[in-house]
Amino acid sequence: FRSKQWYQRRVAITAGDLLNEIYPSVSSLSQSPYLFCTFKVTFSMVLHIILAVSFLPFLARGDEHDHKYKDSEEVVLWMNTVGPYNNQQETYKYFSLPFCRGTKQGISHYHETLGENLLGVELEFSGLDIKFKENVQSTTYCSKDLITKDCDLFKYAIKNHYWYQMYIDDLPLWATVGENTDDDFFVWSHRKLEIGYNGNRIVDVKVTNEKRAKIEKNARIDFSYEVIWTESKIKFDDRYDKYLDASFFKHKIHWFSIFNSFMMVLFLVGLVAMILMRTLRKDYQRYSKDADLDDIERDLGDDYGWKQIHGDVFRPSAQPLIFCSLIGTGCQLATTAIILILMAASENLWTERGSILSTTIFIYAGTAPVNGYVSGALYSQQAGKRWIRQSLISASLFPGIVCSNSFFINFIAISYHSAKAIPFTSMIAIAAICLFIVLPLTLVGSVFGRNISGTPNPPCRVNPVPRQIPEKKWFMERSFIILAGGLLPFGSVFIEMYFVFTSFWAYKIYYVYGFTLLVYLILIIVTFCITIVAIYFLLNSEDYRWQWTSFLSAASTGIYIYLYAVYYFIFKTKMYGLFQTSFYFANMAIFSIAFAIMTGTFGYLACRIFIYKIYSTVKID
């Protein structure tokens, strides 16, 4: 490997070359010296950060564990967290219970990522001396004299079905704390580890609890362990297969839900095609006939339909600053989702602790220019003047929702002394990502969006005075359209939501990202079709307020997702307690809000294309 100084020089040279190439084009986009200088400093700083992060794996690779061992080399048993079986997120440090450590004090490696910190992974060295391919006979590694407090802690843990998680070579193991019979409580005092190896790699781990020790005051408990190494034919790439529940995720119901959603897509596409090919054709014929009449005949004729609001349909939306920020955030979330799904399907991210969360954070940060470009262009098209404020809102809208929600959860976790409490250093890291990556990249995207796609080009001019909106039947009211618009998109994904919820809130590993990709594409198509149909009827009732209606009608899918989360909590889980309940509903709120913003963006973009198309092909006086 090359030296660290070599990579630092390469970062500096690369940043300088790119800045020299891009400055002439950027300077032509903006006439403001202040904006130009701000852009130079921001771009240079962001580029150095991105390149430094890109080179980081090459700098660290020499120190990271590569899952290859030599004979008699140290193998570390990590103790992670302990907590109630029914409350997966209510976890505490393993040694918060009166367990004792082994005699070995020093270790050769220890790693912890941002994702692990945010997920509450608390790896602590067990102190057990384990060497590759060396069996260990039953050995007492520590003794514990129980006092009253120790007895109470053990009894409480056993009564609430506490179990703990361990790791050997990144392979997880689970074991219970103890068991009880009537009024007697027993803790497992002997841990038998069976480790399978293939060549110089560990491919299988098992743990068995043996030897019960009764919990009573002043009792002395001897904790022991043994290690048995066995050769295995399991390939290293297949060592996680035993953790995957294929019978659950590839059940016939899962396949049937995909088929059912696909048939829904065919029906909706046919419905929209009928509207576009038959209903719109009749509208065009009627409007063409009206164009041939003189003024008196036109005044006496039946004047109605979506053509009548051509002077108002391209009027800027209400609250354009918030609306454009939501659309930009939705595009960023949609881009993050598709990239994450493709990466998870191809890279098996679920095999590494916290890798999916870490990847999501950095993908979201890297796609910030998408947010800035879309929201900046749309805000400029709607004649917005406060573009810097709009960019700041776009950059901070979703991170602000997540951080405020996480602050609430973290406050409860700290009061419970839980391992789920986010460390202060992780908070600083997230804040740095938002301030030094997300915000600058959003501003850069906004600059490009305003200058490249910020010129409005509606096919019809906007009337200076808004048209009065006539009265409508109850099923044509915006409130009904908004509530009904999310039903079919939710119906296309709710089966998949069951599998996603089960993998997150129960002890399943979600790995069928091919299903996720199909459901994601089906969701997009269903949302497009439903929103176009809804907005067509809205325009036919001569209501031109389609921007917010299209967004909210598709975004109402998030409401049904959250209602389903309530149903899932009541009928599908056995969670209890303030901590777990708060954690569940707060995280489901973040998920539902993100889902609502994303689907709302799909609905708006589909209707925008539809409306621009129909008004550009009709003759306007």
N, C-alpha and C positions, 0 to 999 in steps of 0.2 A: 504494500500500500504506500501511496505517496504521503508526504508530510503534510501536516495541517497548514503550514505556511504556503505550500503550493496551491492548495485549494483556496486559501484566502486571496492569493494573487489572481487566480482564475476568476473568482467572483468579481474582483475589482475590474479586471480587464473586460469581462463580459458585460458588466453593467455600463462601463464607459462606452463600449462599442454600440450597445443598443441605444443609449441615450443620444449619442451623436447621430444615429440614424433617425430617431423619432422626433427630435427637437424641431427640425425644419417643418415637418408636417403639422406638429402640434401648434407651433407658433402661428401658422396660417389659420388655425381654427379659432383662435382667441386674440382679440386686440387688446386685452387688458394685461398690462405688465405685471400687476399683482397676481392675477390668476395664473399667468405663465410661470412666474417664479414659484408660486405654490405648487403648481403641477410638477415642475422639475424636482423640487425637494421631495415631494411625496412619492413620485415615481422612482427616484433613486433609492429612497429608503425602503419602499416596498419590494423593489427588485432585489436589493441586497438580502432582505429577509427571506424571500422566496428561494433565491439561489443558495443561500446558506442552509436552509432547511432541506433543499434538494441534495446537497452534498453531504448532509449529516449522516445518512446511512453508510457512506463510504468511510467516513471518519470513525464511526462507531463499530464497524463490522469486525475489526480485529479484536474487540473486547467482548462482544456478545457471545452468549452460549450458542453453539451450533448443533446441539442435540447429539453430539458424537462424544463417546467416552473411551478412554483407555482403561485397561484392566486396573482395578484398585483405585480408580479416580473417584473423587468425592461426588456423591449424589445427594442433593439437598431435598429434604422433606419440608415444604412450607406449610405452616398452619395459617389458614385464611381467616374465616369468620365463623361465628356460631350464632344460632338464632332459632326461633320457632319454625317448625316445618310448614305450617299453614301461612305464615307471614314471610314470604321469601325475601322481602326488602328490609325487614326488621332484623338487622344483623349487628353483632357486637364483636369486638376483638376476642380472639380465641382465649387469650390469657386473662380476660375479664372474669372468667370462671376460675376457681382455684385449682387449675391444672399446674403442673410444674414442668420446667424445661429439662432437656437432657444436659449432659455434662459437657458436650462439645460447644465451645463458645465462638470460635472464628469461622467465617465462611469466605469463599473465594469470589462470589458474585451475587449481585442483587440488582434487579431492574424493576422499575415502576413507571408506567406511562401515564399520560394525561387521562386517557380513557379509564384506566384502572382506578385512578384517584377519584374521578367523578362517579364511578360505579360503586365506590366504597370497598374496593379490594384492599385488604390489610394483611399483607404477607409478613409473617413473623417466623423466624427460624426456630425449628422445633428443638434443636440441640441434639438430635439423634445422629449417631455416627453411622453413615451408610456409605459403602464403597461398591463400585461397579463389579458385579459378578462375585461378590464375597458374601456368603451366607452368614447370618448372625443368629446364634442360638438365643433362646429366651434369656433376656438380660434386663435386669432392673436398672432403669436410668435415673430414677429419683423416688423419694418417699415423701409423703405428705401427712402431717398430723392435723387432723380436722378440728377446727374450732367451731363455735356456734354459727358464726357468719358463713363459714365455708359450707356447713351442712345446709343452711337455709338456701344458699345460692344453688347448690347441686339439686336439692329437692325441688326448687322452683323451676329449674331448667328441665328436669325430668318430667315434672307434672305437665309442663307446657310443650313437651315433645321437642326439645331442643336437639339439633344436630349440627355438626360442623363440617367444614370443607377443608380439604388438604390438596396440595399439588406436588407431584413428582414429575420433573421434566415437562412441565406445563400440562400434564394429564391430571384431571381432577379426580378426587376420591371423596366419598361422603361416609360419615359414620354417626351413630347416635351417641348421646352422652351417657345414657343409662336406661334403666327400666324400673318399674315399680310393681309390687304385688301387694294389694290391700294397703296397709299403712307402712310397709317397708320399702325403702328406696335403695337401689343399687347402682353403682357407677362401674362402667367397664374399665378395668385396670390394665388389660393386656391388649396390645395392638399387633396383629399379625399381618405383615406386608408381603404380598406375593408379586414379584416384579418379573415380567417377561421381557426378554431381549432378543433381538435379531441382529447378529453381527455386533457392531459397536453402538447400537441405538436401542433405546428403551421403547417398546411398542405396546406394553400392556401393564396395568397396575391394578391390584385388588387389595382390599383391606378387610380384615375380619376381626370383630370384637370378641374377646374371650375373657374368662375369669371375672366374675362379678365380685365387687367389694361392697359390703353393706355400709351405708352412710349413717354414722352416728357420732356423737360428740366424743372427742379425744381418741377416735379411731385412727389407726395408722394404715395408710394405703400405699402399697408399693406399686408404682407404675412401671410396666415392663413392655418390651417389644421384641419382635424377632423378624428377620428378613430372609425370604427364600427366593433365590434367583432360578428361573427356569428358561430354557431356550424356547423360542416361539417362532412359528412360521408366518406370523402376521407381518405384512409389509409396513414399513414406516409410514407411507402415504395413506395407509388404511387404518391406522391405529385409533382414529376418532370414530370409526364406523359403529362401534358398539354403543356410543352415546346417542346415536341417531335413531329415532323411532319411526322407521319406514312404515310400519303398519298403521300409524296415526296420521302422518302427513300425506301418505299416498293411498289413503282410504278411498273407497268408491264414492263416498259423499264428496270428497274433494274434487275428484274428476267430474262428477255430476254437476257440481256448482260451476265449474269452468264451462261445461257444455251448456248449462242453462243460461249463463251470462252471454255466451256466444250467440245463442238463439235470440236473446233479447237484443243484441246488437243488430242482427239481421232484420228483426222487426222494426227497430227504430230507424235504421238506415232506409228501409223501404218506406216508412212513414214520411221521413224527411224528403226522400226522392219524390214521393207523390205530391207533397206540398210544392216542391220546386218545379216539378214538371207539369202538374195539372192546375193547381190553384193559382200559382203565379202566372201561368200561361193565360188563364182566364182574366186575371187582373190586367196583364199587359194588353190583351185584346180590348178590354173595356176602356182602359185608359187611352189606347190608340184611337178608339172610336170617339171618345170625348174630345180628343184633340182636333178632330175633323169638324166638330160642330161649331156653329157661331156662338157668340156670347149669350144671346137670348136663350137658345136651346140648351146651352150648358147650364145656365142658371135654373132652368126648369127641370133639368135632369136630376138623377139620383146621385148626389155627390157624397161619396164616402170612401173609406179605405186608407191604406197606408200611404198612398201618394199625397193625400191632402196635408200631411204633416212634413212634407219635404223641406219646408223652410225652418223647421224646429228640431228635426231628428239629429242634426249634427251640432246642436247647441252644446257648449261645454257642460260637463256633469256638475252636480252640486258638490261642494267641498272638493274641488279638484286636487288639492294638495294631498289630502288623505287618500282619495281614490287612486291617484297615480302611484302613491307609495304602496298601496295594497297590491296593485297589479304588478309592479316591479318585484315586490317580495314574493308574490305567487310564482312568477317566472323563475326566480332564483330557487325557490323550494322545489319546483317541478324539475329543474335542471339537476339540482342536488339529488333528488330521488332517483332519476333515471341513471345517473352516473353511479350512484351507490349500488343500485340493484345490479347493474352490469358488472361492477367490480366484485360484489359479493358472490355473484354467480360464477365468476371466472377465477377468483383468487382464494375462495374458501376462507373468508375473513373470520368466520365464526370459530375457527380453530385457535385463535389467539385471544387472550383476555383483553377486553376493552378495545379491540381493534376496530370493531364496527362503529363505536361511538367516536373514537379518535378520527377515523376516516370521515365520518359524517361532518365533524366540526371543520376539518381542513378543506373538504370539498365545498362546504357552505361558504367558507371564507374565500376560497378560490373563485367561486362563481359570483362574487359580489359585483363584478362589472356587468353581468347580465341584469341585475337589479337596477343599477345605475343607468344603463343604456335604455332599458324599456321605460322606466319611470320618468327619466329625464326627457326622452323623446315625446312621450305622451303628455307630459306636463307642458312642454313647449307647444305642442299642437293645440292645447287648450288655452293658449295665451297666458300661461302662468308666468309671473315675474319673479317670484321669490324662489329661484331654483336651488340656491344653496340650502335654504331651510328645507326644501323638499328632499334634497339629497340626504341631509342629516336625518330626516324622519324615515326615509327609505332604509338607510343603513341601520338605524336603531330600532325599527318597529318590532320585528320578530325577536331579535336578541333581547330587547327590553322586556317583552312578554315572558320569554324563557327565564331571564335572570330574576325578574320579580317573583315569578312562581317558585323558582329554585330557592330564593331567599326565604320564602315562607316555609318550604319543606326543610331547609337547612336549619332554621330556627327550632323546629320541632325535633329534628335529629340531634341537635346539640343538647337540647333539654333531656333527651333520652340517653345521652352519651353513646349514641349509635355510631357504628363504623361508616354509616351512610353520610355522616356530616362531611361536607366538602372542605378540604384543607384550604387554608388561606392562600397558600402558594398556587393552588389550582385556580382560585378566584382571580389572582393576579394574572395568571397565564391567559385565562379567558378574556379578561379585560384588555390585555395587551393585544390579543388577536383581533378583538373588535375595534380597538382604537388605531392600531398600526397596520392592519391588513384590510379588514372589512370596510372601514370608513374611507380610507384613501382610494381603494379600488372602486368603491361606489361612486365617489366623486369623479374619478377618471372615466368610468362608464357613462356618467351623466354628461360630462363634457362632450364625449363622442356622440352620445345619443341626441343631444340638443343640436349639434352642428351637422350631423349626417341625416337624421330622420325627424328633426324637430319642426319642419315646415308643414303646416296643415294643408291638406289637399282633398277636402270633401267634394263629392260630385255635385252638391247643391249648395247654394249660398244660404246663409242663415238670416232669417228675418229679424229686424231690430226689435220687434215687439213679440213676446211669446204668445203662442196661440192658446186659447182657452181649451181645457181638456173636458170633453163631454162626459156625462154620467155613463156608467157602465153597469152591466149585470155583476152580481156578486162573484161569480167564478172568473170574471175578467179583471178583478181588482188586483193590484200589485201584491197585497198581503197574501192572497190566496196563491198567486203564481209563485211567490217566493217560498211558501211552505210546501207546496206540491212539487216544486222543481227538484228537490233533493231526494225524493222517494226512490225513483228508479236508479239513479247513480248509487244510492246506498244499497238497493237491492242487488246490484251487480257485484258488490264487494263484501257484503256482510258475512258470508260464509268464510271468506279469507280472513276477515277480521277475527273470527273465532280462533283460527289457527295462530294468527299473530298474537292475540291476547294470551292464549295458552302458553305460547313459547316464552313470553315475557313475564307473565305472572305465575306460571307454574314451572315445573322442572323439565322443560323441553328445549331442545336446541333447534331453532328454525334454520333450515338449510335449503328448502325448496324454492330458491329464488327464480327458477324458471316459471313456476306458478305465479309468483309475484309480478314478474314482467308481463305475463299474459293478462292478469287482472288489471294491472296498471294501464295497459293499452285499451282494454275493454272499458275501463272507467273513463278514459279520455273520450272515446267515441260516444259512449252513452251520454256523457255530459254535454258534448257538442250537440248531439241530436235533440235532446230534451230541451236545452236552452234555446236553440234556434226555433223550435216549434212554439215554445212559450212566448218568445219575443215577437214572433210573427203575429200571434193572436193579439198581443198587446198593441202592436203598431196598427193592426186592423181596427182596433177600438179607438184609434186616433190619440193614443197616449204615447208621447215621444220620450218619456223618461226611461229609456231602455238601459242606460249604462249601469246604474246602481241595481236596477231590477235583474239584469242578466247576471251580474256578479252575485247578488244575494240569493237568487233562486238556485244557482249551482252551489253556493257556499252553504246553503241550508243542509247539505249532506253532512256537514260537520255536526249539526245539531242531532241528527239521527245516529251518528257514530257515538256521540256522548250518551244518548239515551240507551243505546245498546250496551255501552260500558257499564251503566247503572244496572241493567238487567244481568250482565255477566257477573258483576260483583255480588249480587244478591243470590243468584241461582247456581252459579258455576264455581264459586270459590268458598272457602271457609275462613277468609280473613277476618281479623278482629282487632280491636284496639285503635286508639286515636292515631298512633304513628302510621300504621299500615294503611288505615282508611284515608288519612290525609295524603299520604304518599301516592296512593292509587288514584284518587280523584284529581289531584293536582297534575299528575303526569298525563292522565287521560284528557284533562283540559288542554294541555299543551298540544297533545297529539290531535285532538279534534279541531283546535284553532288552526294548526298548520294544514290540516286536511281541508278545512273550510276555505282558507285563503287560496290554496292551490286549485281546488275545484272551481272556486269563484272566478279565478283567472282564466281557467279553461272556458268557462261559460262566456265571459266577456269577450275573449279573443274570437271565439266562434261566431258570436253575434256581430261583432265588428266586421268580420269578413263578409258575413251574410248581408248585412245592411249596406255596406259599401257596394256590394255586387248588385243588389236589386235596384238601388237608386242610381247607379251609373248606367243601367240599361233601359231606363224608362225616360220618355221625353218629358221634360219639365218646361213649362211656359216661362 
